[in-house]
Amino acid sequence: MYLGNSSSGVEFYQLLFKSDEFCSELGRVTLAASQLEGALTLLLRQKRVSQKIDSVPLGRLIKAAKDNNLLDHNELFWLDELCAQRNYLTHNIYALFIGLIEETRLECNNLLDSDVHTYTERAWQLRENLLSLARIVDQEVAKLPCM
């Protein structure tokens, strides 16, 4: 299907949109982020954090974990980084291809149609990183006494 032809902007976005593999992986990123959100919510509840934490976005859960010193520096760094990556991929990808935001985390220039595979691999890696961090947070929850 991909022949190594030059593609950019909305044309490349449409290739991503039509790619079952990319869209499937992007869906898995969403599920993995949800798993991480759930793990963080459990941690915050177990630690009896007084801030409102139900039905809040990942970024606010991370802020509550920071404010309450619940995770170490490296874990918090990776939470911030993965949240930014997830937000960029899920909320800003179209804006990237129509020039509303700058090229930072993902390329939008000098692409080939076959770069759909690269985007799919990046989504896969993000999913794996989100799941790994969710497991780390789950381990922290498991160390705590039940409420």
TIBARO-696272 format. One record per residue: chain; z negated, x, y negated of N, C-alpha, C, O in turn; residue number from 1. Coordinates in nm, 4 decimals, padded with zeros to 6 digits. Layout:
N
<node 'A', <Z, X, Y>, <Z, X, Y>, <Z, X, Y>, <Z, X, Y>, NUM> ...
END
This chain:
147
<node 'A', <00.0000, 00.0822, 00.1185>, <00.0000, 00.0000, 00.0000>, <00.0000, 00.0869, -00.1253>, <00.0722, 00.0571, -00.2204>, 1> <node 'A', <-00.0798, 00.1941, -00.1273>, <-00.0866, 00.2795, -00.2443>, <00.0061, 00.3976, -00.2235>, <00.0042, 00.4633, -00.1194>, 2> <node 'A', <00.0872, 00.4232, -00.3252>, <00.1906, 00.5249, -00.3127>, <00.1684, 00.6450, -00.4033>, <00.2529, 00.7343, -00.4092>, 3> <node 'A', <00.0560, 00.6483, -00.4740>, <00.0314, 00.7578, -00.5663>, <00.1013, 00.7391, -00.6994>, <00.1236, 00.8358, -00.7722>, 4> <node 'A', <00.1362, 00.6154, -00.7318>, <00.2014, 00.5859, -00.8588>, <00.0992, 00.5809, -00.9717>, <-00.0154, 00.5408, -00.9514>, 5> <node 'A', <00.1414, 00.6214, -01.0896>, <00.0563, 00.6185, -01.2067>, <00.0158, 00.4745, -01.2376>, <00.0961, 00.3818, -01.2271>, 6> <node 'A', <-00.1106, 00.4585, -01.2758>, <-00.1622, 00.3260, -01.3086>, <-00.2774, 00.3428, -01.4059>, <-00.3522, 00.4403, -01.3979>, 7> <node 'A', <-00.2919, 00.2500, -01.4963>, <-00.4032, 00.2582, -01.5904>, <-00.4287, 00.1218, -01.6511>, <-00.3523, 00.0274, -01.6315>, 8> <node 'A', <-00.5376, 00.1137, -01.7250>, <-00.5711, -00.0075, -01.7978>, <-00.5828, -00.1293, -01.7089>, <-00.6307, -00.1213, -01.5957>, 9> <node 'A', <-00.5387, -00.2409, -01.7610>, <-00.5494, -00.3683, -01.6903>, <-00.4719, -00.3640, -01.5587>, <-00.5100, -00.4294, -01.4616>, 10> <node 'A', <-00.3644, -00.2877, -01.5558>, <-00.2866, -00.2746, -01.4313>, <-00.3748, -00.2171, -01.3189>, <-00.3713, -00.2663, -01.2062>, 11> <node 'A', <-00.4520, -00.1152, -01.3491>, <-00.5403, -00.0571, -01.2480>, <-00.6540, -00.1537, -01.2152>, <-00.6927, -00.1672, -01.0991>, 12> <node 'A', <-00.7071, -00.2204, -01.3170>, <-00.8108, -00.3210, -01.2937>, <-00.7611, -00.4266, -01.1947>, <-00.8347, -00.4677, -01.1050>, 13> <node 'A', <-00.6369, -00.4697, -01.2114>, <-00.5803, -00.5696, -01.1195>, <-00.5707, -00.5162, -00.9765>, <-00.5892, -00.5910, -00.8805>, 14> <node 'A', <-00.5417, -00.3868, -00.9628>, <-00.5406, -00.3268, -00.8291>, <-00.6801, -00.3318, -00.7676>, <-00.6954, -00.3617, -00.6491>, 15> <node 'A', <-00.7818, -00.3024, -00.8487>, <-00.9192, -00.3121, -00.7996>, <-00.9513, -00.4563, -00.7610>, <-01.0096, -00.4818, -00.6556>, 16> <node 'A', <-00.9132, -00.5486, -00.8458>, <-00.9408, -00.6904, -00.8234>, <-00.8775, -00.7391, -00.6935>, <-00.9360, -00.8205, -00.6220>, 17> <node 'A', <-00.7594, -00.6898, -00.6638>, <-00.6872, -00.7316, -00.5426>, <-00.7308, -00.6566, -00.4172>, <-00.6941, -00.6952, -00.3063>, 18> <node 'A', <-00.8079, -00.5510, -00.4335>, <-00.8500, -00.4702, -00.3194>, <-00.9687, -00.5343, -00.2485>, <-01.0790, -00.5402, -00.3029>, 19> <node 'A', <-00.9451, -00.5822, -00.1268>, <-01.0544, -00.6399, -00.0476>, <-01.1639, -00.5368, -00.0230>, <-01.2823, -00.5702, -00.0243>, 20> <node 'A', <-01.1248, -00.4120, -00.0005>, <-01.2228, -00.3072, 00.0275>, <-01.3120, -00.2822, -00.0939>, <-01.4342, -00.2750, -00.0806>, 21> <node 'A', <-01.2519, -00.2691, -00.2117>, <-01.3311, -00.2448, -00.3316>, <-01.4216, -00.3636, -00.3612>, <-01.5409, -00.3463, -00.3860>, 22> <node 'A', <-01.3657, -00.4836, -00.3588>, <-01.4453, -00.6028, -00.3905>, <-01.5588, -00.6219, -00.2906>, <-01.6685, -00.6627, -00.3285>, 23> <node 'A', <-01.5334, -00.5931, -00.1649>, <-01.6376, -00.6019, -00.0634>, <-01.7490, -00.5013, -00.0915>, <-01.8673, -00.5341, -00.0821>, 24> <node 'A', <-01.7106, -00.3804, -00.1256>, <-01.8101, -00.2776, -00.1554>, <-01.8877, -00.3112, -00.2823>, <-02.0082, -00.2871, -00.2896>, 25> <node 'A', <-01.8200, -00.3664, -00.3812>, <-01.8882, -00.4080, -00.5033>, <-01.9894, -00.5185, -00.4731>, <-02.0978, -00.5211, -00.5314>, 26> <node 'A', <-01.9548, -00.6085, -00.3833>, <-02.0502, -00.7108, -00.3394>, <-02.1707, -00.6484, -00.2713>, <-02.2835, -00.6937, -00.2909>, 27> <node 'A', <-02.1479, -00.5455, -00.1921>, <-02.2589, -00.4759, -00.1259>, <-02.3474, -00.4032, -00.2276>, <-02.4686, -00.3934, -00.2088>, 28> <node 'A', <-02.2867, -00.3524, -00.3352>, <-02.3653, -00.2913, -00.4429>, <-02.4597, -00.3961, -00.5010>, <-02.5771, -00.3679, -00.5248>, 29> <node 'A', <-02.4093, -00.5152, -00.5236>, <-02.4907, -00.6232, -00.5786>, <-02.6063, -00.6573, -00.4845>, <-02.7196, -00.6760, -00.5290>, 30> <node 'A', <-02.5776, -00.6651, -00.3558>, <-02.6830, -00.6950, -00.2585>, <-02.7860, -00.5823, -00.2520>, <-02.9060, -00.6084, -00.2430>, 31> <node 'A', <-02.7403, -00.4587, -00.2565>, <-02.8324, -00.3447, -00.2521>, <-02.9200, -00.3421, -00.3772>, <-03.0391, -00.3119, -00.3688>, 32> <node 'A', <-02.8625, -00.3732, -00.4922>, <-02.9416, -00.3791, -00.6160>, <-03.0459, -00.4902, -00.6066>, <-03.1581, -00.4744, -00.6546>, 33> <node 'A', <-03.0097, -00.6001, -00.5461>, <-03.1038, -00.7100, -00.5260>, <-03.2180, -00.6668, -00.4344>, <-03.3335, -00.7026, -00.4574>, 34> <node 'A', <-03.1857, -00.5906, -00.3318>, <-03.2893, -00.5394, -00.2417>, <-03.3856, -00.4486, -00.3175>, <-03.5070, -00.4563, -00.2986>, 35> <node 'A', <-03.3312, -00.3630, -00.4028>, <-03.4155, -00.2744, -00.4835>, <-03.5017, -00.3557, -00.5799>, <-03.6198, -00.3256, -00.5971>, 36> <node 'A', <-03.4447, -00.4574, -00.6424>, <-03.5218, -00.5438, -00.7317>, <-03.6373, -00.6096, -00.6572>, <-03.7488, -00.6170, -00.7087>, 37> <node 'A', <-03.6103, -00.6573, -00.5357>, <-03.7152, -00.7191, -00.4554>, <-03.8259, -00.6211, -00.4207>, <-03.9440, -00.6550, -00.4274>, 38> <node 'A', <-03.7875, -00.4991, -00.3835>, <-03.8865, -00.3968, -00.3489>, <-03.9728, -00.3632, -00.4702>, <-04.0945, -00.3500, -00.4580>, 39> <node 'A', <-03.9102, -00.3494, -00.5874>, <-03.9864, -00.3206, -00.7086>, <-04.0792, -00.4363, -00.7452>, <-04.1926, -00.4138, -00.7875>, 40> <node 'A', <-04.0323, -00.5581, -00.7292>, <-04.1159, -00.6748, -00.7582>, <-04.2385, -00.6766, -00.6674>, <-04.3498, -00.7030, -00.7130>, 41> <node 'A', <-04.2178, -00.6485, -00.5385>, <-04.3313, -00.6416, -00.4461>, <-04.4304, -00.5333, -00.4874>, <-04.5515, -00.5553, -00.4857>, 42> <node 'A', <-04.3793, -00.4179, -00.5240>, <-04.4658, -00.3081, -00.5668>, <-04.5478, -00.3499, -00.6892>, <-04.6689, -00.3283, -00.6940>, 43> <node 'A', <-04.4820, -00.4088, -00.7858>, <-04.5508, -00.4507, -00.9075>, <-04.6554, -00.5586, -00.8781>, <-04.7641, -00.5576, -00.9358>, 44> <node 'A', <-04.6223, -00.6499, -00.7896>, <-04.7199, -00.7533, -00.7515>, <-04.8393, -00.6922, -00.6795>, <-04.9543, -00.7239, -00.7099>, 45> <node 'A', <-04.8107, -00.6040, -00.5834>, <-04.9185, -00.5411, -00.5077>, <-05.0115, -00.4617, -00.5991>, <-05.1317, -00.4534, -00.5741>, 46> <node 'A', <-04.9565, -00.4045, -00.7031>, <-05.0361, -00.3277, -00.7994>, <-05.0949, -00.4182, -00.9082>, <-05.1604, -00.3713, -01.0013>, 47> <node 'A', <-05.0700, -00.5486, -00.8941>, <-05.1243, -00.6492, -00.9858>, <-05.0877, -00.6220, -01.1322>, <-05.1709, -00.6319, -01.2224>, 48> <node 'A', <-04.9628, -00.5880, -01.1516>, <-04.9125, -00.5660, -01.2871>, <-04.9133, -00.7004, -01.3593>, <-04.8673, -00.8013, -01.3058>, 49> <node 'A', <-04.9654, -00.7003, -01.4795>, <-04.9834, -00.8265, -01.5518>, <-04.8577, -00.8747, -01.6234>, <-04.8507, -00.9908, -01.6637>, 50> <node 'A', <-04.7589, -00.7880, -01.6398>, <-04.6356, -00.8276, -01.7086>, <-04.5602, -00.9314, -01.6259>, <-04.5731, -00.9355, -01.5035>, 51> <node 'A', <-04.4822, -01.0143, -01.6926>, <-04.3972, -01.1104, -01.6223>, <-04.2911, -01.0313, -01.5460>, <-04.2135, -00.9570, -01.6059>, 52> <node 'A', <-04.2880, -01.0476, -01.4133>, <-04.1948, -00.9687, -01.3326>, <-04.1055, -01.0543, -01.2436>, <-04.0150, -01.0015, -01.1789>, 53> <node 'A', <-04.1289, -01.1844, -01.2390>, <-04.0446, -01.2693, -01.1552>, <-03.9143, -01.3004, -01.2280>, <-03.9144, -01.3352, -01.3461>, 54> <node 'A', <-03.8050, -01.2877, -01.1569>, <-03.6720, -01.3198, -01.2099>, <-03.6354, -01.2388, -01.3333>, <-03.5733, -01.2904, -01.4262>, 55> <node 'A', <-03.6739, -01.1120, -01.3338>, <-03.6332, -01.0256, -01.4445>, <-03.5320, -00.9243, -01.3931>, <-03.5310, -00.8923, -01.2742>, 56> <node 'A', <-03.4476, -00.8740, -01.4811>, <-03.3447, -00.7789, -01.4377>, <-03.4040, -00.6443, -01.3938>, <-03.5185, -00.6109, -01.4242>, 57> <node 'A', <-03.3229, -00.5709, -01.3229>, <-03.3629, -00.4417, -01.2692>, <-03.4189, -00.3495, -01.3775>, <-03.5207, -00.2838, -01.3556>, 58> <node 'A', <-03.3554, -00.3437, -01.4913>, <-03.4016, -00.2567, -01.5987>, <-03.5440, -00.2870, -01.6425>, <-03.6211, -00.1951, -01.6704>, 59> <node 'A', <-03.5795, -00.4138, -01.6488>, <-03.7155, -00.4509, -01.6892>, <-03.8169, -00.4185, -01.5793>, <-03.9306, -00.3814, -01.6084>, 60> <node 'A', <-03.7757, -00.4325, -01.4536>, <-03.8640, -00.3951, -01.3427>, <-03.8927, -00.2442, -01.3469>, <-04.0056, -00.2003, -01.3249>, 61> <node 'A', <-03.7891, -00.1674, -01.3753>, <-03.8064, -00.0220, -01.3857>, <-03.9004, 00.0116, -01.5009>, <-03.9881, 00.0967, -01.4869>, 62> <node 'A', <-03.8824, -00.0549, -01.6147>, <-03.9707, -00.0315, -01.7291>, <-04.1157, -00.0648, -01.6932>, <-04.2066, 00.0095, -01.7304>, 63> <node 'A', <-04.1385, -00.1739, -01.6224>, <-04.2747, -00.2103, -01.5821>, <-04.3333, -00.1052, -01.4878>, <-04.4514, -00.0719, -01.4968>, 64> <node 'A', <-04.2493, -00.0527, -01.3966>, <-04.2967, 00.0534, -01.3058>, <-04.3328, 00.1783, -01.3855>, <-04.4318, 00.2449, -01.3554>, 65> <node 'A', <-04.2526, 00.2102, -01.4870>, <-04.2819, 00.3258, -01.5738>, <-04.4094, 00.3033, -01.6529>, <-04.4981, 00.3885, -01.6556>, 66> <node 'A', <-04.4176, 00.1872, -01.7174>, <-04.5322, 00.1565, -01.8028>, <-04.6638, 00.1615, -01.7253>, <-04.7692, 00.1903, -01.7820>, 67> <node 'A', <-04.6566, 00.1336, -01.5971>, <-04.7770, 00.1291, -01.5144>, <-04.7916, 00.2504, -01.4235>, <-04.8775, 00.2528, -01.3354>, 68> <node 'A', <-04.7074, 00.3512, -01.4453>, <-04.7183, 00.4781, -01.3711>, <-04.7193, 00.4587, -01.2191>, <-04.8027, 00.5164, -01.1494>, 69> <node 'A', <-04.6270, 00.3779, -01.1686>, <-04.6303, 00.3423, -01.0267>, <-04.5476, 00.4339, -00.9373>, <-04.5662, 00.4355, -00.8157>, 70> <node 'A', <-04.4580, 00.5087, -00.9962>, <-04.3711, 00.5963, -00.9176>, <-04.3683, 00.7338, -00.9823>, <-04.4029, 00.7497, -01.0994>, 71> <node 'A', <-04.3267, 00.8321, -00.9049>, <-04.3240, 00.9668, -00.9619>, <-04.2020, 00.9856, -01.0518>, <-04.1115, 00.9023, -01.0560>, 72> <node 'A', <-04.2027, 01.0969, -01.1228>, <-04.0993, 01.1270, -01.2224>, <-03.9582, 01.1223, -01.1625>, <-03.8682, 01.0633, -01.2222>, 73> <node 'A', <-03.9380, 01.1833, -01.0460>, <-03.8050, 01.1859, -00.9832>, <-03.7588, 01.0466, -00.9441>, <-03.6427, 01.0111, -00.9648>, 74> <node 'A', <-03.8487, 00.9679, -00.8880>, <-03.8119, 00.8309, -00.8496>, <-03.7733, 00.7493, -00.9723>, <-03.6767, 00.6731, -00.9689>, 75> <node 'A', <-03.8480, 00.7650, -01.0794>, <-03.8160, 00.6923, -01.2026>, <-03.6836, 00.7388, -01.2622>, <-03.6058, 00.6580, -01.3128>, 76> <node 'A', <-03.6585, 00.8695, -01.2560>, <-03.5297, 00.9220, -01.3037>, <-03.4150, 00.8557, -01.2267>, <-03.3187, 00.8081, -01.2868>, 77> <node 'A', <-03.4260, 00.8531, -01.0941>, <-03.3181, 00.7961, -01.0130>, <-03.3071, 00.6455, -01.0302>, <-03.1969, 00.5910, -01.0245>, 78> <node 'A', <-03.4182, 00.5776, -01.0510>, <-03.4117, 00.4346, -01.0811>, <-03.3303, 00.4108, -01.2079>, <-03.2421, 00.3249, -01.2103>, 79> <node 'A', <-03.3597, 00.4862, -01.3124>, <-03.2846, 00.4729, -01.4379>, <-03.1363, 00.5026, -01.4172>, <-03.0499, 00.4280, -01.4633>, 80> <node 'A', <-03.1082, 00.6118, -01.3478>, <-02.9697, 00.6529, -01.3264>, <-02.8922, 00.5490, -01.2453>, <-02.7805, 00.5121, -01.2816>, 81> <node 'A', <-02.9511, 00.5026, -01.1369>, <-02.8806, 00.4054, -01.0528>, <-02.8658, 00.2709, -01.1224>, <-02.7660, 00.2015, -01.1026>, 82> <node 'A', <-02.9629, 00.2338, -01.2029>, <-02.9505, 00.1107, -01.2809>, <-02.8337, 00.1231, -01.3791>, <-02.7544, 00.0301, -01.3940>, 83> <node 'A', <-02.8237, 00.2374, -01.4454>, <-02.7132, 00.2594, -01.5397>, <-02.5784, 00.2571, -01.4676>, <-02.4820, 00.1994, -01.5180>, 84> <node 'A', <-02.5716, 00.3191, -01.3510>, <-02.4471, 00.3185, -01.2733>, <-02.4105, 00.1772, -01.2296>, <-02.2952, 00.1353, -01.2400>, 85> <node 'A', <-02.5109, 00.1044, -01.1805>, <-02.4865, -00.0340, -01.1370>, <-02.4395, -00.1186, -01.2542>, <-02.3439, -00.1952, -01.2416>, 86> <node 'A', <-02.5069, -00.1050, -01.3692>, <-02.4686, -00.1836, -01.4864>, <-02.3270, -00.1514, -01.5311>, <-02.2502, -00.2413, -01.5652>, 87> <node 'A', <-02.2931, -00.0254, -01.5311>, <-02.1596, 00.0175, -01.5740>, <-02.0531, -00.0412, -01.4823>, <-01.9519, -00.0939, -01.5285>, 88> <node 'A', <-02.0772, -00.0314, -01.3516>, <-01.9781, -00.0789, -01.2548>, <-01.9674, -00.2309, -01.2538>, <-01.8571, -00.2848, -01.2444>, 89> <node 'A', <-02.0790, -00.2999, -01.2632>, <-02.0731, -00.4454, -01.2505>, <-02.0523, -00.5189, -01.3819>, <-01.9946, -00.6276, -01.3834>, 90> <node 'A', <-02.0986, -00.4610, -01.4922>, <-02.0913, -00.5336, -01.6194>, <-01.9838, -00.4815, -01.7142>, <-01.9417, -00.5540, -01.8044>, 91> <node 'A', <-01.9389, -00.3586, -01.6961>, <-01.8519, -00.2979, -01.7968>, <-01.7148, -00.2547, -01.7472>, <-01.6373, -00.1968, -01.8234>, 92> <node 'A', <-01.6836, -00.2812, -01.6227>, <-01.5599, -00.2246, -01.5680>, <-01.4356, -00.2793, -01.6393>, <-01.3434, -00.2032, -01.6689>, 93> <node 'A', <-01.4322, -00.4085, -01.6666>, <-01.3158, -00.4628, -01.7360>, <-01.3087, -00.4084, -01.8787>, <-01.2016, -00.3727, -01.9278>, 94> <node 'A', <-01.4251, -00.4029, -01.9442>, <-01.4301, -00.3494, -02.0809>, <-01.3771, -00.2064, -02.0848>, <-01.3125, -00.1668, -02.1818>, 95> <node 'A', <-01.4038, -00.1290, -01.9803>, <-01.3531, 00.0079, -01.9712>, <-01.2002, 00.0083, -01.9731>, <-01.1380, 00.0869, -02.0446>, 96> <node 'A', <-01.1416, -00.0795, -01.8946>, <-00.9959, -00.0771, -01.8808>, <-00.9201, -00.1410, -01.9961>, <-00.7986, -00.1249, -02.0072>, 97> <node 'A', <-00.9911, -00.2132, -02.0818>, <-00.9228, -00.2661, -02.2005>, <-00.9621, -00.1902, -02.3262>, <-00.9273, -00.2304, -02.4373>, 98> <node 'A', <-01.0356, -00.0792, -02.3083>, <-01.0659, 00.0093, -02.4196>, <-01.1835, -00.0309, -02.5066>, <-01.1992, 00.0219, -02.6168>, 99> <node 'A', <-01.2668, -00.1232, -02.4597>, <-01.3833, -00.1630, -02.5383>, <-01.4978, -00.0633, -02.5296>, <-01.5804, -00.0547, -02.6204>, 100> <node 'A', <-01.5025, 00.0116, -02.4207>, <-01.6049, 00.1150, -02.4073>, <-01.5375, 00.2463, -02.3715>, <-01.4247, 00.2497, -02.3224>, 101> <node 'A', <-01.6096, 00.3536, -02.3973>, <-01.5547, 00.4860, -02.3695>, <-01.5634, 00.5188, -02.2211>, <-01.6474, 00.4658, -02.1483>, 102> <node 'A', <-01.4757, 00.6062, -02.1793>, <-01.4750, 00.6576, -02.0431>, <-01.5945, 00.7526, -02.0291>, <-01.5947, 00.8613, -02.0868>, 103> <node 'A', <-01.6948, 00.7118, -01.9532>, <-01.8117, 00.7983, -01.9325>, <-01.8381, 00.8148, -01.7827>, <-01.8195, 00.9238, -01.7287>, 104> <node 'A', <-01.8802, 00.7109, -01.7168>, <-01.9188, 00.7194, -01.5753>, <-01.8004, 00.7053, -01.4804>, <-01.8033, 00.7575, -01.3689>, 105> <node 'A', <-01.6990, 00.6366, -01.5230>, <-01.5790, 00.6166, -01.4414>, <-01.4559, 00.6503, -01.5241>, <-01.4534, 00.6296, -01.6454>, 106> <node 'A', <-01.3553, 00.7019, -01.4576>, <-01.2313, 00.7364, -01.5260>, <-01.1479, 00.6104, -01.5474>, <-01.1503, 00.5176, -01.4666>, 107> <node 'A', <-01.0749, 00.6095, -01.6574>, <-00.9806, 00.5000, -01.6805>, <-00.8437, 00.5518, -01.7222>, <-00.7495, 00.4741, -01.7383>, 108> <node 'A', <-00.8329, 00.6819, -01.7394>, <-00.7066, 00.7419, -01.7798>, <-00.6535, 00.8309, -01.6686>, <-00.7290, 00.8819, -01.5858>, 109> <node 'A', <-00.5217, 00.8484, -01.6687>, <-00.4557, 00.9362, -01.5719>, <-00.4892, 00.8996, -01.4274>, <-00.5114, 00.9873, -01.3438>, 110> <node 'A', <-00.4926, 00.7715, -01.3994>, <-00.5218, 00.7245, -01.2644>, <-00.3939, 00.7016, -01.1861>, <-00.2869, 00.6786, -01.2425>, 111> <node 'A', <-00.4079, 00.7085, -01.0556>, <-00.3015, 00.6707, -00.9631>, <-00.3445, 00.5441, -00.8925>, <-00.4640, 00.5154, -00.8838>, 112> <node 'A', <-00.2493, 00.4679, -00.8420>, <-00.2869, 00.3470, -00.7688>, <-00.3796, 00.3798, -00.6514>, <-00.4641, 00.2981, -00.6147>, 113> <node 'A', <-00.3645, 00.4963, -00.5936>, <-00.4485, 00.5378, -00.4811>, <-00.5930, 00.5674, -00.5227>, <-00.6797, 00.5833, -00.4368>, 114> <node 'A', <-00.6194, 00.5748, -00.6527>, <-00.7564, 00.5944, -00.6993>, <-00.8439, 00.4722, -00.6733>, <-00.9653, 00.4777, -00.6933>, 115> <node 'A', <-00.7841, 00.3629, -00.6294>, <-00.8639, 00.2490, -00.5835>, <-00.9581, 00.2967, -00.4731>, <-01.0723, 00.2515, -00.4653>, 116> <node 'A', <-00.9113, 00.3870, -00.3886>, <-00.9965, 00.4430, -00.2834>, <-01.1139, 00.5200, -00.3438>, <-01.2259, 00.5116, -00.2933>, 117> <node 'A', <-01.0895, 00.5936, -00.4498>, <-01.1958, 00.6686, -00.5165>, <-01.3010, 00.5733, -00.5721>, <-01.4208, 00.5966, -00.5556>, 118> <node 'A', <-01.2576, 00.4675, -00.6370>, <-01.3506, 00.3682, -00.6896>, <-01.4300, 00.3029, -00.5770>, <-01.5497, 00.2779, -00.5913>, 119> <node 'A', <-01.3637, 00.2757, -00.4658>, <-01.4311, 00.2159, -00.3507>, <-01.5368, 00.3108, -00.2961>, <-01.6468, 00.2678, -00.2616>, 120> <node 'A', <-01.5046, 00.4384, -00.2880>, <-01.6017, 00.5383, -00.2411>, <-01.7195, 00.5500, -00.3368>, <-01.8332, 00.5668, -00.2927>, 121> <node 'A', <-01.6946, 00.5415, -00.4643>, <-01.8051, 00.5483, -00.5615>, <-01.8964, 00.4273, -00.5491>, <-02.0185, 00.4396, -00.5592>, 122> <node 'A', <-01.8372, 00.3106, -00.5273>, <-01.9187, 00.1902, -00.5062>, <-02.0004, 00.2057, -00.3777>, <-02.1180, 00.1695, -00.3741>, 123> <node 'A', <-01.9383, 00.2591, -00.2726>, <-02.0095, 00.2820, -00.1467>, <-02.1270, 00.3769, -00.1687>, <-02.2370, 00.3516, -00.1195>, 124> <node 'A', <-02.1050, 00.4854, -00.2419>, <-02.2122, 00.5821, -00.2672>, <-02.3248, 00.5201, -00.3490>, <-02.4423, 00.5448, -00.3219>, 125> <node 'A', <-02.2895, 00.4402, -00.4481>, <-02.3911, 00.3717, -00.5273>, <-02.4731, 00.2791, -00.4387>, <-02.5957, 00.2753, -00.4493>, 126> <node 'A', <-02.4071, 00.2052, -00.3525>, <-02.4780, 00.1169, -00.2590>, <-02.5764, 00.1960, -00.1746>, <-02.6923, 00.1569, -00.1611>, 127> <node 'A', <-02.5315, 00.3057, -00.1185>, <-02.6182, 00.3882, -00.0338>, <-02.7373, 00.4418, -00.1128>, <-02.8493, 00.4453, -00.0617>, 128> <node 'A', <-02.7139, 00.4832, -00.2360>, <-02.8228, 00.5345, -00.3191>, <-02.9231, 00.4250, -00.3547>, <-03.0438, 00.4488, -00.3543>, 129> <node 'A', <-02.8735, 00.3058, -00.3852>, <-02.9625, 00.1931, -00.4146>, <-03.0480, 00.1585, -00.2931>, <-03.1682, 00.1351, -00.3055>, 130> <node 'A', <-02.9854, 00.1554, -00.1761>, <-03.0595, 00.1241, -00.0530>, <-03.1631, 00.2315, -00.0217>, <-03.2739, 00.2004, 00.0220>, 131> <node 'A', <-03.1274, 00.3567, -00.0439>, <-03.2225, 00.4657, -00.0191>, <-03.3441, 00.4536, -00.1103>, <-03.4576, 00.4725, -00.0666>, 132> <node 'A', <-03.3202, 00.4227, -00.2346>, <-03.4308, 00.4082, -00.3285>, <-03.5144, 00.2842, -00.2955>, <-03.6365, 00.2856, -00.3111>, 133> <node 'A', <-03.4492, 00.1781, -00.2502>, <-03.5237, 00.0587, -00.2079>, <-03.6160, 00.0935, -00.0916>, <-03.7294, 00.0458, -00.0862>, 134> <node 'A', <-03.5687, 00.1761, 00.0014>, <-03.6528, 00.2175, 00.1147>, <-03.7719, 00.3004, 00.0666>, <-03.8823, 00.2868, 00.1192>, 135> <node 'A', <-03.7502, 00.3849, -00.0317>, <-03.8603, 00.4649, -00.0874>, <-03.9648, 00.3730, -00.1503>, <-04.0846, 00.3911, -00.1284>, 136> <node 'A', <-03.9205, 00.2758, -00.2274>, <-04.0137, 00.1820, -00.2901>, <-04.0846, 00.1001, -00.1821>, <-04.2048, 00.0754, -00.1924>, 137> <node 'A', <-04.0115, 00.0579, -00.0789>, <-04.0734, -00.0147, 00.0328>, <-04.1843, 00.0681, 00.0974>, <-04.2876, 00.0133, 00.1359>, 138> <node 'A', <-04.1643, 00.1983, 00.1098>, <-04.2665, 00.2861, 00.1669>, <-04.3907, 00.2903, 00.0783>, <-04.5033, 00.2960, 00.1277>, 139> <node 'A', <-04.3688, 00.2874, -00.0531>, <-04.4824, 00.2843, -00.1457>, <-04.5600, 00.1521, -00.1291>, <-04.6831, 00.1510, -00.1308>, 140> <node 'A', <-04.4875, 00.0432, -00.1135>, <-04.5521, -00.0866, -00.0927>, <-04.6316, -00.0864, 00.0369>, <-04.7432, -00.1381, 00.0420>, 141> <node 'A', <-04.5744, -00.0285, 00.1413>, <-04.6404, -00.0270, 00.2723>, <-04.7717, 00.0523, 00.2703>, <-04.8600, 00.0269, 00.3521>, 142> <node 'A', <-04.7849, 00.1452, 00.1802>, <-04.9079, 00.2256, 00.1687>, <-05.0217, 00.1465, 00.1051>, <-05.1384, 00.1835, 00.1184>, 143> <node 'A', <-04.9879, 00.0376, 00.0361>, <-05.0877, -00.0368, -00.0391>, <-05.1562, -00.1423, 00.0472>, <-05.0952, -00.1950, 00.1403>, 144> <node 'A', <-05.2818, -00.1737, 00.0176>, <-05.3476, -00.2834, 00.0909>, <-05.2813, -00.4152, 00.0545>, <-05.2317, -00.4315, -00.0570>, 145> <node 'A', <-05.2805, -00.5086, 00.1474>, <-05.2215, -00.6397, 00.1222>, <-05.3033, -00.7134, 00.0174>, <-05.4236, -00.6918, 00.0031>, 146> <node 'A', <-05.2345, -00.8017, -00.0563>, <-05.3031, -00.8792, -00.1612>, <-05.3908, -00.9848, -00.0990>, <-05.4567, -01.0602, -00.1706>, 147> 
END
